[in-house]
Amino acid sequence: MPWAWLNGELTSIESRQRELHAALARLPSPPALQAHEHAGFHGGFAPKADSARWIQIDLGAEQGLDAVVVVPAMFGTTEAYGFPQRFRVDASNDPLFGESSTLLDQTAADVATPVAPWHIAASGTKARYIRFTATKLVPQPRLTNQFIFCLGEVLVFSGGRNVALHCDVLAPNSVETLPTWSPKHLVDGCHALGLPVRLDELNGNGWHSGISSSAEVMKWVQADFGSVRDVQEIRLIPAHPRDYPDRFGFGFPRRFKVEADGQIIFDSTSTDFTNPGDTPVAFPTPGLRAQTIRITATRLWERSGDFVYALAELQAFADGKNIALGTAITSSDDTLTPLWQHEFLVDGRSSSGVLLDECAWLADLSKHRHTTDPLAQLALHHDAALAKAQTRAAWLAGIALLIAVIMTWLAILRSRRSRRFEIESLRDRISRDLHDDIGSHLGSIRLMSELALRDGSDSESLEEIHRLAGEAAESMRGIIWLVREGDSPKLTCLVEAMRQSAASLLKGLDWQLHTPVGDDASTASLEFHRQVFLLFREAAHNIARHANATQVRIEAEWKSKRLHLRIEDDGCGFDVAATTAGNGLANLRHRAEKIGGTLKIMSEPGKGTRVTLEAALS
């Protein structure tokens, strides 16, 4: 129902909702959230919500900052865990933050806490230290007297890469419960949002080693740039084949090392590396120059009773660009299929879609949150405005109902007055009928009886008296029938009255009355019956008095809400054009006009007479 005409505020709200939905459609959809063994940072328990807590990241040197991105932690649910309701983000070159620049201040009002990133533009601010200060904590789940502060990941982008990766974190009042919570997990590149990817339906999982029966096998894969290049960061993208939807981090080695031209960049060959799931694994390499990058697995990933090594993509960044795209790939062994190829390791894709710039992707996800939050508020405003419109509609409906009741009451009063008028009118018509018809017959009877008394026995006068008395009785029966039948008698009742009247008026003649078979539901008004019945009696009376007929045929039928009545005799007939009103024809026409009907009279001397009435049922 269009409610806007009852509350104009709905129009502006719905217009704004359409704008936000259109903006939302242009942004990437939030990824499927995934819990990790490395959940992030967990602050110490606080007795009050306004207990201030902070963490500080040392970037190692002053950096020109592009953006700071904060990702809430997720722990056992799909909701943000421990994210503060009020906080502030500052940047400084002073470890004590004697002088600092505030990048974001959310300390004035509570914020919603979905598992979506906060992308904070830094606009080229130069700083070495980033501090996140929580000023209003949240209750620990299922407890009301302890408050917590948790974060999943903090990313600091400069020149297109995350310069906070694996940096030192200062976190007073922290809780370290490995492998889940630790300050170092705040900058390990592992968070619930997963890969920066635009999903598509193209096939290509990445690179896959040969299959082994033992995990303790060495396998390697190598990218060759063709010449020595600057490399500022090496990034591994775990595989996640579509035919293994529940196997995050498919084939990622449990133990491995990363080498550049034989120089070890990262070594986890003595301890197991936590499976990263759908999160990139990045290694900062500032100042590195190399031609080849080799990733060697020393303990393989267990698939289904066997062991493999697989990656979706190998990336190497210099000045924000991936210089590994399209490079030559060699490996110790392979499993080559249409979905697993050497070139798929450096094609710019994950197993599920095109890899995106991580900073821009996180910025769009942050915009998504900044769009959905106003939409949620607009939904509340819309519900309130709609409720107001519905309240107004209820008032209007009540007023309309009251008006309808009043109009109905007035209509009933008017109907009653109209009904009283109709009854009075019917009484007048019956009075006229009694006066004109029965009164005329009684007057004639009185005159004839006086003549008979004066002249003695006169058989002709007595016969006339007998006839007139019979006609008067017949007229009385007809009038009584009209009064008795009610407002809308059935047409079958009219036919029965005509049959009884014909039996009296056409006595001694061969007459027939034909009517439809089985149609006994059609009705008409009492006035319609009265006029048709009196017209019929008039016509039958004329036949009996003037036609000298031997046979009379009467047909009455009704269909499509119209009555057709034909009265035909084989009498002497007459010249219709030369006939005056004294023969009763004027009365017939008058009664036909009263019901809006058409009367046709056809007659010639010596050829009988036909009277036809066509009228709509009323």
MOVEN-V396461 format. One line per field, one symbol per residue. burial: b if it has 24 or more other C-alpha atoms within 12 Angstrom, else e. A space follows every 10 residues. Layout:
# MOVEN-V396461
burial=???
This chain:
# MOVEN-V396461
burial=eeeeeebeeb eebbeebeeb eeebeebbbb bebbbbbbbb bbbbbbeebe bbbbbbbbbe eebbbbbbbb bbbbbeeeeb bbbbbbbbbb bbbebeeeee bbbbebeeee bbbbbbbbbb bbeebbbbbb bbbbbbbbbb eeeeeebbbb bbbbbbbbeb bbbbbbbbbb beebbeeeeb bbbbbbbbbb bbbbbbbbee eebbbbbbbb bbeebebbbb bbbbbeeebb bbbbbbbbbb bbeeeebbbb bbbbbbbbbb eeeebbeeee eebbbbbbbb bbbbbeebbb bbbbbbbbbb bbbeeebbbb bbbbbbbbee ebbbbebbbb bebbeeeebb bbbbbbbbbb bbbbbbbbbb bbbbbbbbbb bbebbeebee ebeebbeebb eeeeeeeeee eeeeeeeeee eeeeeeeeee eeeeebeeeb eebbeebbee bbebbeebbe eeeeeeeeee bbebbebbbb bbbbbbbbbe bbeebeebbb bbbbbebbbb bbbbbbbebe bbbebeeeee ebbbbbbbbb bbbbbbbbbb bbbbbebbbe bbbbbbbbee ebbbbbbbbb bbbbeeeeee eeebbebbbe bbeebebbbb bebeeeebbb bbbbbbbb
